[in-house]
Amino acid sequence: MKRITWVDFGKGITILFVVLGHVLTGMFNTPGYSNYNGITKTSIAIIFTFIMPVFFALSGYLYHPNNGIKNYGRNILKKAINLLFPYMIFSENYKNKLATCPKINTKYISTRKVHF
């Protein structure tokens, strides 16, 4: 399928806004930025109110159903490989980083074992 430039651009912008929202959330939880709480709360609310629906709408714009059970199974396998393999690699790397870097703040992070 041919790529649609404006959709790719829009998804990229929304991804950047999600990252910005998470950075602002981290800043909001840091004592050094207590003077900016009002600005940060408002920015986070604005970002997360419209960014995720826009991202899902852009992603849904590209959805097209596959015909046949053979294509469906192949599609599921492809999605599993594309999503689960990087997830497993990231989880293992992160688990190793937590084990070797004791000063990482795990207050908001679940360190449960990943079951496959």
N, CA and C of each residue as an Amber inpcrd file, in Angstrom:
protein
   348
   0.8400000  -1.1760000   0.0000000   0.0000000   0.0000000   0.0000000
   0.8880000   1.2420000   0.0000000   0.5320000   2.1960000  -0.8110000
   1.3050000   3.4280000  -0.9140000   1.1030000   4.2830000   0.3350000
   2.1800000   4.8900000   0.8120000   2.1250000   5.7280000   2.0140000
   1.4740000   7.0640000   1.6850000   0.7420000   7.5830000   2.6470000
   0.0930000   8.8860000   2.4990000   0.8620000   9.8640000   3.3770000
   1.5060000  10.8270000   2.7470000   2.4370000  11.7180000   3.4450000
   1.7790000  12.4770000   4.5850000   0.6120000  13.0470000   4.3630000
  -0.0060000  13.8600000   5.4110000  -0.4220000  13.0200000   6.6070000
  -0.7920000  11.7550000   6.3790000  -1.1480000  10.8740000   7.4940000
   0.1040000  10.5330000   8.2970000   1.1960000  10.2080000   7.6050000
   2.4560000   9.9210000   8.3010000   2.9290000  11.1330000   9.1030000
   2.8270000  12.3040000   8.5090000   3.2250000  13.5320000   9.1980000
   2.3520000  13.7630000  10.4350000   1.0540000  13.5960000  10.2840000
   0.1360000  13.7710000  11.4130000   0.3960000  12.7840000  12.5340000
   0.6520000  11.5310000  12.1770000   0.9540000  10.5380000  13.2080000
   2.2660000  10.8710000  13.9070000   3.2500000  11.3460000  13.1650000
   4.5220000  11.7350000  13.7720000   4.3570000  12.8830000  14.7490000
   3.5640000  13.8760000  14.3660000   3.3060000  15.0160000  15.2550000
   2.5830000  14.5520000  16.5140000   1.5840000  13.6810000  16.3580000
   0.8600000  13.2120000  17.5440000   1.7610000  12.3890000  18.4550000
   2.6730000  11.6230000  17.8940000   3.6280000  10.8640000  18.7140000
   4.5080000  11.8230000  19.5070000   4.9760000  12.8870000  18.8590000
   5.7910000  13.8790000  19.5700000   5.0060000  14.5370000  20.7060000
   3.7290000  14.8140000  20.4770000   2.9080000  15.3970000  21.5390000
   2.6950000  14.4190000  22.6980000   2.5660000  13.1380000  22.4000000
   2.4450000  12.1440000  23.4760000   3.7230000  12.1240000  24.3090000
   4.8730000  12.1450000  23.6420000   6.1470000  12.1920000  24.3680000
   6.2090000  13.4620000  25.2150000   5.8220000  14.5970000  24.6430000
   5.8050000  15.8540000  25.3910000   4.8890000  15.7550000  26.6070000
   3.7280000  15.1440000  26.4390000   2.8070000  14.9740000  27.5590000
   3.4100000  14.1470000  28.6750000   4.1280000  13.0850000  28.3110000
   4.7710000  12.2550000  29.3320000   5.9230000  12.9990000  30.0080000
   6.6580000  13.7930000  29.2490000   7.7350000  14.6010000  29.8450000
   7.1450000  15.6010000  30.8290000   6.0670000  16.2620000  30.4400000
   5.4240000  17.2220000  31.3380000   4.8730000  16.5360000  32.5850000
   4.3520000  15.3210000  32.4290000   3.8790000  14.5680000  33.5900000
   5.0280000  14.2960000  34.5420000   6.1870000  13.9190000  34.0000000
   7.3660000  13.6990000  34.8360000   7.8140000  14.9730000  35.5230000
   7.7610000  16.0930000  34.8010000   8.1330000  17.3770000  35.4050000
   7.1680000  17.7560000  36.5200000   5.8980000  17.4780000  36.3150000
   4.8900000  17.8050000  37.3180000   5.1490000  17.0440000  38.6230000
   5.6710000  15.8340000  38.5160000   5.9450000  15.0140000  39.7010000
   7.3070000  15.3080000  40.3200000   8.0660000  16.2520000  39.7640000
   9.3890000  16.5920000  40.2740000   9.2930000  17.8470000  41.1360000
   9.8850000  17.8240000  42.3340000   9.7940000  18.9930000  43.2200000
  10.4230000  20.2600000  42.6360000  11.4020000  20.1450000  41.7660000
  12.0880000  21.3090000  41.2230000  11.2170000  22.1890000  40.3500000
  10.1060000  21.6690000  39.8550000   9.2350000  22.4270000  38.9610000
   7.8930000  22.7490000  39.6140000   7.8760000  22.8910000  40.9230000
   6.6060000  23.1120000  41.6130000   5.9570000  24.4440000  41.2420000
   6.7350000  25.4200000  40.7900000   6.1680000  26.7180000  40.4030000
   5.3480000  26.6410000  39.1220000   5.5190000  25.5760000  38.3510000
   4.8580000  25.4580000  37.0560000   3.6780000  24.4920000  37.0840000
   3.1680000  24.1540000  38.2490000   2.1070000  23.1560000  38.3460000
   0.8640000  23.5140000  37.5420000   0.4180000  24.7570000  37.6030000
  -0.7790000  25.1520000  36.8640000  -0.6020000  25.0390000  35.3660000
   0.5270000  25.5270000  34.8810000   0.8270000  25.4520000  33.4480000
   0.9620000  24.0000000  33.0160000   1.6610000  23.2180000  33.8260000
   1.8980000  21.8200000  33.4720000   0.6000000  21.0310000  33.4610000
  -0.2380000  21.1990000  34.4750000  -1.5120000  20.4720000  34.5240000
  -2.3840000  20.8180000  33.3260000  -2.4540000  22.0840000  32.9930000
  -3.2670000  22.5160000  31.8590000  -2.7160000  21.9560000  30.5510000
  -1.3990000  22.0040000  30.3820000  -0.7750000  21.4780000  29.1620000
  -1.0240000  19.9880000  29.0180000  -0.8760000  19.2520000  30.1100000
  -1.1060000  17.8050000  30.0720000  -2.5580000  17.5150000  29.7060000
  -3.4850000  18.2350000  30.3180000  -4.9080000  18.0170000  30.0340000
  -5.2240000  18.2900000  28.5690000  -4.6810000  19.3750000  28.0320000
  -4.9340000  19.7120000  26.6290000  -4.3310000  18.6610000  25.7050000
  -3.0940000  18.2740000  25.9820000  -2.4090000  17.3130000  25.1120000
  -3.1380000  15.9760000  25.0930000  -3.4380000  15.4260000  26.2700000
  -4.0250000  14.0910000  26.3070000  -5.5130000  14.0850000  25.9790000
  -6.1470000  15.2470000  25.9170000  -7.5540000  15.2980000  25.5470000
  -7.7490000  15.0680000  24.0540000  -6.8610000  15.6120000  23.2340000
  -7.0970000  15.4950000  21.7970000  -6.0630000  14.6790000  21.0380000
  -4.8850000  14.4590000  21.5870000  -3.8310000  13.8080000  20.8110000
  -4.1300000  12.3350000  20.5380000  -4.5130000  11.5850000  21.5520000
  -4.7530000  10.1570000  21.3310000  -5.9260000   9.9090000  20.3840000
  -7.0560000  10.6130000  20.5160000  -8.1170000  10.4170000  19.5200000
  -7.6800000  10.7660000  18.0970000  -6.8710000  11.8100000  17.9430000
  -6.3770000  12.1710000  16.6080000  -5.4860000  11.0600000  16.0690000
  -4.5980000  10.5280000  16.9180000  -3.7130000   9.4500000  16.4820000
  -4.5260000   8.2260000  16.0600000  -5.5180000   7.8480000  16.8660000
  -6.3450000   6.6880000  16.5200000  -7.1480000   6.9370000  15.2460000
  -7.6280000   8.1510000  15.0580000  -8.3670000   8.4650000  13.8370000
  -7.4630000   8.3560000  12.6130000  -6.2440000   8.8660000  12.7200000
  -5.3050000   8.7660000  11.5920000  -4.9340000   7.3140000  11.3200000
  -4.7530000   6.5320000  12.3690000  -4.4250000   5.1160000  12.1860000
  -5.6090000   4.3670000  11.5890000  -6.8160000   4.6960000  12.0420000
  -8.0080000   4.0490000  11.5120000  -8.2700000   4.4120000  10.0640000
  -7.8090000   5.5690000   9.6480000  -7.9680000   5.9960000   8.2590000
  -7.2620000   5.0260000   7.3120000  -6.1950000   4.4070000   7.7910000
  -5.4090000   3.5070000   6.9520000  -5.8520000   2.0570000   7.0380000
  -6.8150000   1.7610000   7.9020000  -7.2310000   0.3760000   8.0880000
  -8.0090000  -0.1090000   6.8770000  -7.6880000  -1.2910000   6.4490000
  -8.4830000  -1.9420000   5.4140000  -8.5850000  -3.4230000   5.7680000
  -9.7850000  -3.9800000   5.7300000  -9.9520000  -5.3810000   6.1210000
  -9.3490000  -6.3180000   5.0840000  -8.7860000  -7.4040000   5.5700000
  -8.2640000  -8.4380000   4.6780000  -9.3490000  -9.4680000   4.4240000
  -9.3650000  -9.9990000   3.2410000 -10.3510000 -11.0110000   2.8930000
  -9.7520000 -12.3940000   3.0670000 -10.5230000 -13.2750000   3.6550000
 -10.0970000 -14.6630000   3.7710000  -9.4100000 -14.9680000   5.0870000
  -9.5860000 -16.1980000   5.5330000  -9.0010000 -16.6390000   6.7990000
  -7.4890000 -16.7950000   6.6850000  -6.9980000 -17.1340000   5.5070000
  -5.5540000 -17.2830000   5.3280000  -4.8530000 -15.9410000   5.5440000
  -5.3830000 -14.8950000   4.9590000  -4.8060000 -13.5620000   5.1510000
  -4.9400000 -13.0940000   6.5870000  -6.0410000 -13.4530000   7.2520000
  -6.2520000 -13.0500000   8.6360000  -5.1870000 -13.6630000   9.5380000
  -4.9330000 -14.9590000   9.3790000  -3.9030000 -15.6260000  10.1810000
  -2.5230000 -15.0460000   9.9190000  -2.2270000 -14.7630000   8.6760000
  -0.9370000 -14.1720000   8.3220000  -0.8050000 -12.7750000   8.9280000
  -1.8980000 -12.0380000   8.9140000  -1.8900000 -10.6970000   9.4940000
  -1.6510000 -10.7430000  11.0030000  -2.2980000 -11.6730000  11.6990000
  -2.1110000 -11.8190000  13.1450000  -0.6650000 -12.1820000  13.4450000
  -0.1050000 -13.1160000  12.6920000   1.2890000 -13.5180000  12.8950000
   2.2290000 -12.3400000  12.6530000   1.9810000 -11.5870000  11.6030000
   2.8190000 -10.4250000  11.2950000   2.7470000  -9.3880000  12.4180000
   1.5380000  -9.1190000  12.9160000   1.3830000  -8.1620000  14.0180000
   2.0750000  -8.6700000  15.2740000   1.9540000  -9.9650000  15.5510000
   2.5950000 -10.5350000  16.7360000   4.1100000 -10.3840000  16.6480000
   4.6710000 -10.6540000  15.5010000   6.1230000 -10.5260000  15.3320000
   6.5370000  -9.0590000  15.4470000   5.7930000  -8.1790000  14.7940000
   6.1530000  -6.7550000  14.8010000   5.9690000  -6.0870000  16.1550000
   5.0410000  -6.5730000  16.9680000   4.7750000  -5.9340000  18.2550000
   5.3800000  -6.6820000  19.4320000   5.2500000  -8.0010000  19.4520000
   5.7040000  -8.7600000  20.6170000   7.2170000  -8.9030000  20.6790000
   7.8630000  -9.0830000  19.5560000   9.3180000  -9.2550000  19.5730000
  10.0230000  -8.0150000  20.1280000   9.7250000  -6.8010000  19.6370000
  10.3570000  -5.6180000  20.2480000   9.9730000  -5.4530000  21.7200000
   8.7390000  -5.8050000  22.0770000   8.3090000  -5.7150000  23.4730000
   9.1460000  -6.6330000  24.3560000   9.3800000  -7.8450000  23.9020000
  10.1800000  -8.7870000  24.6930000  11.6170000  -8.2960000  24.8260000
  12.2000000  -7.7950000  23.7460000  13.5710000  -7.2790000  23.7900000
  13.6510000  -6.0930000  24.7560000  12.7250000  -5.1460000  24.6350000
  12.7210000  -3.9840000  25.5190000  12.5510000  -4.4120000  26.9760000
  11.6370000  -5.3410000  27.2360000  11.3870000  -5.7890000  28.6120000
  12.6240000  -6.4190000  29.2260000  13.3110000  -7.2410000  28.4680000
  14.5350000  -7.8700000  28.9840000  15.6200000  -6.8300000  29.2390000
  15.7960000  -5.9110000  28.3050000  16.7950000  -4.8490000  28.5000000
  16.4520000  -3.9940000  29.7090000  15.1860000  -3.6750000  29.8700000
  14.7690000  -2.8490000  30.9930000  14.9480000  -3.5930000  32.3120000
  14.6020000  -4.8710000  32.3290000  14.7860000  -5.6780000  33.5360000
  16.2570000  -5.7200000  33.9210000  17.1390000  -5.8840000  32.9480000
  18.5780000  -5.8980000  33.2180000  19.0550000  -4.5380000  33.7230000
  18.5220000  -3.4690000  33.1630000  18.9060000  -2.1290000  33.6190000
  18.4600000  -1.9060000  35.0610000  17.2630000  -2.3530000  35.4070000
  16.7940000  -2.2290000  36.7860000  17.6770000  -3.0230000  37.7410000
  18.1430000  -4.1860000  37.2920000  18.9760000  -5.0310000  38.1490000
  20.3620000  -4.4330000  38.3540000  20.8680000  -3.6890000  37.3740000
  22.2350000  -3.1700000  37.4620000  22.3140000  -1.7040000  37.8730000
  21.2030000  -0.9920000  37.8710000  21.1940000   0.4280000  38.2470000
  20.2340000   0.6200000  39.4200000  20.7170000   0.5150000  40.6460000
  19.8110000   0.5500000  41.7990000  19.1710000   1.9080000  42.0650000
  19.6540000   2.9830000  41.4690000  19.1060000   4.3090000  41.7640000
  17.9450000   4.7050000  40.8540000  17.4890000   3.8090000  40.0010000
  16.3440000   4.1110000  39.1440000  15.0880000   4.1530000  40.0100000
  14.3000000   5.2020000  39.8530000  13.0680000   5.3480000  40.6220000
  11.9930000   4.4520000  40.0240000  11.5980000   3.4370000  40.7590000
  10.5900000   2.5010000  40.2640000   9.2340000   2.7260000  40.9260000
   9.0100000   3.9020000  41.4470000   7.7560000   4.1920000  42.1410000
   6.5410000   3.9850000  41.2330000   6.6480000   4.3870000  39.9700000
   5.5150000   4.2970000  39.0550000   5.6810000   3.1920000  38.0150000
   6.6370000   2.3040000  38.2390000   6.9480000   1.2830000  37.2460000
   6.7310000  -0.0950000  37.8460000   6.0270000  -0.9340000  37.1220000
   5.8420000  -2.3120000  37.5570000   7.0570000  -3.1180000  37.1170000
   7.6340000  -3.8530000  38.0400000   8.8120000  -4.6610000  37.7080000
   8.4790000  -6.1420000  37.7510000   7.2060000  -6.4710000  37.5640000
   6.8170000  -7.8750000  37.5560000   7.4610000  -8.5880000  36.3750000
   7.6560000  -9.8680000  36.5310000   8.2420000 -10.6640000  35.4630000
   7.2840000 -10.7080000  34.2720000   7.8320000 -10.6190000  33.0860000
   7.0410000 -10.7040000  31.8680000   6.8670000 -12.1730000  31.5320000
   5.6280000 -12.6210000  31.4170000   5.3440000 -14.0220000  31.0920000
   5.0470000 -14.1370000  29.6030000   5.6310000 -15.1270000  28.9800000
   5.4320000 -15.3150000  27.5440000   4.5830000 -16.5210000  27.2890000
